[in-house]
Amino acid sequence: MNSISRRIAEELGVREQQVNATVTLLDEGATVPFIARYRKEVTGSLDDSQLRTLEERLRYLRELEDRRGTILNSIEEQGKLTDELRASIEAADTKNRLEDLYLPYKPKRRTKAQIAREAGLEPLADTLYDDPTQDPETVAAGYLNPEAGVEDIKAALDGARYILMERFAEDAELLGALRDFVWQEGQLKVTVVEGKENEGAKFRDYFDHVEPLRKVPSHRALAILRGRNEGILAYSIVMGDAEEDRRQPHPAEQRIAAHWRIRDNGRAADKWLSDVVRWTWRVKLSTQIETDLIAQVREAAETEAINVFAANLKDLLLLAPAGPRPTLGLDPGLRTGVKVAVIDGTGQVVDHGAIFPHAPQNKWDQSIAQMAAWCQKYKIELVAIGNGTASRETEKLVGDLCKRYPELKLARIVVNESGASIYSASEFASRELPDLDVTIRGAVSIARRLQDPLAELVKIEPKSIGVGQYQHDVSQVQLSRSLDAVVEDCVNGVGVDLNTASVPLLTRVSGLNPSIAQNIVDFRNQNGKFTSRKQLLKVSRLGDRTFEQAAGFLRIAGGENPLDRSSVHPEAYGVVEAIAERNGKRVEDILGDSAFLRSLNPQDYVTEQFGLPTIKDIISELEKPGRDPRPEFRFAHFEEGVETLNDLKPGMVLEGSVTNVTNFGAFVDIGVHQDGLVHISALSHTFVKDPREVVKAGDIVKVKVMEVDIPRKRIGLSMRMDDQPGADNKPARGADRNSGRSAGRKPQAGQGAPQGAMAGALAQAMASARKNGR
């Protein structure tokens, strides 16, 4: 443990004691959100980002230690574990290095080299290697053994060659050096498989592509790997001109020869040994090294893609909620009609139905009349419109509703419906809305997403929400682990209303699991609303340990104790009571009293149990108890008359909402059912290394249309308003113009760019609403 803690401490730049303390808490079952917020004195105030990194590295290094122990035991059982080998294995700091050292001792199927050793040919290999002045054929004549299959000189020399090849190829130091050399100097060469040009048109950018292996960005690596998996692309790692002429020694062969001190000085066995070197590289090592390095590229690409997905998911989950306002949810459709759900301020379904304003039924006026009746009856304030098929047509319908009934003062907002169909058909939706058709459940989800994106999106598997980059091509275990951590951090960062939270939302609270979350809801249904956090201890299977982990993140508005609506942990209520008592006040009087709270000296209230960081957090929370950390609700305004790709013209300036941020740019919903791409080089006039430095999912931005490719459904956008379509617009200094060959590149299949904006778009009715005093 000490070596692991020491290494993590060095990587994070913190003290080893901090790591040890955190590892102890994690091993005891504490969650990262709980440790980050309520155990700052123990960890030395490590933040949630540091804690997540620590948790991930701890998992990797423990797996490394387990593998190290397995390897040591295996070699020791073979009786081949020397002190020197043990020291090398103990010092190995990566899984690759560990496996390289183990390779010569790893149990394997009977190889040609083993067969040759059994035939007595190892002395032949040794003597030719040790003394190259000897003639190979003359020496080999003394090793013929027909009974062992060595019937002639060629068979003897082939056997000796296999022995040396295996010896050369299993040298850990050489393997590491070759891997590093090819990584630094190799280039990834990609070509199209003959005859697949038309079928693989979406991979056209990679039909003839070469770039340094170590510089391939994640999105390009994953696209190339997908193209190869689909049989469209072929790739190889090349090393310059020498790769094109197979008669010339490969640069790697020169390194193998140098490592084993093999030189062609014209001696009798020099050519034979040079051939052994060539065969070692071309038969044994080249494919192995390429496989290892492609795996390294894939792993780095997957890690980057998962990080991008996680960052976008966090931005999406933390979008501003519209709040508890009665909402009409519309799930648009043409032939099948528009499904409607009427949701009250608490998120409950109070009515539902379907309207058929579009072809073939064209019941436009009847649909408006029906919506107006719902809006009047239930005092609707917001209309949430899913961004799928018929979205803009349905938005027009709502616009007409607003014009005919201005007194309703409605605001219409387009909502990203990614994953709504998955929720609708889920087991939880069946339990939550058992009496509603699957299609109506989708409309319910759309409305609730507007009211509270976080509370609704937690009901959907994170990778189905649609803000990722090649999410189906990456490690699903690692992806799920990372996204689950994001959801957990977001839910606990915002806090959960104990009396309204759903089972999926409660499941994400620190310390809770689906079973206990269900027990909480059952208790609430049987006994009425919680009036105190202490009541949680009456919930089945919710013991003291779980209470400790969860209580601070569960809020009760209007409960018996005013502190129950804050993020102050029940274990620290005594601190607040001491502050109030020492200053002659009641607890409820100091809540929100900024002037009083800012006059306090936190050091005066430090105790043996609660240190200065916790006291500062408590005072800060008392100033705005239960404050929602999410931003103010905002929305984009889509341009009237711009509804399809055909309506777009280069030079147009439009407002849109960022739906997805990748490492090569940002996708923006401008209301035409196809997101446009602002390439990284067009995000700003200054150099941008990471697009998230400039934008994040949910941001409202102004963009200029630079290019419209209707056949390929690609839209190129720029956030630099002085860029001119068709002109050679100079990229930001240092921007890589080659990192995306088309400014309008659409994500390939599975890349995960959503088709609309979560924050939605407010069209003309909002302007009307403002005119009417809203």
Protein Blocks (a to p, Z undefined) as FASTA:
>chain_A
ZZmmmmmmmmnopafklmmmmmmmmmnopafklmmmmmmmmnoopafklmmmmmmmmmmm
mmmmmmmmmmmmmmmmnopacfklmmmmmmpcbfklmmmmmmmmmccdddfklmmmmnop
mmmmmmmmmmmmbcfklmmmmmgcfknopabfklmmmmmmmmmmmmmmmgmklmmmmmmm
mmmmpccdddddehilmmmmmmmmmmpccddfklmcfklmmmmmmmmmnomaccdddehj
klmmmkbccfklmmmmmmnopacehiaklmmmmmmmmmmmmmmmmmmmmmmmmmmmmmmm
mmmmmmmmmmmmmmmmmpccebjaddddddddfklopadddddfkopafbdcdddfbcfk
lpmklmmmmmmmmmmmnopabdcddfbehklmmmmmmmmmmmmmmmnopacddddfehkl
mmmmpmklmmmmmmbcfklmmmmmmmmmmmommlmmmmpcfklnopaghklmmcfklmmm
mmmmmmmmmmmmnopafklpcfklmmmpghiafklmmmmmmmmmmnopafbfklmmmpgh
iafklmmmmmmmpccehiablklmpmbdfklmmmmmmmmmmnopafklmgoplmlmmmpc
fklmgcfklcfklmmmmmmmmmmghiafbdcdddddddehiabfklpcghiacddddfbd
cfkbccddehiopacdddfklmbmbdcfblklmbcehiacddddfbdcfknopacddfbf
kbcehiacdddehiafklpmbfklccdehklpafbdfklpadfklmmmmmnoZZ
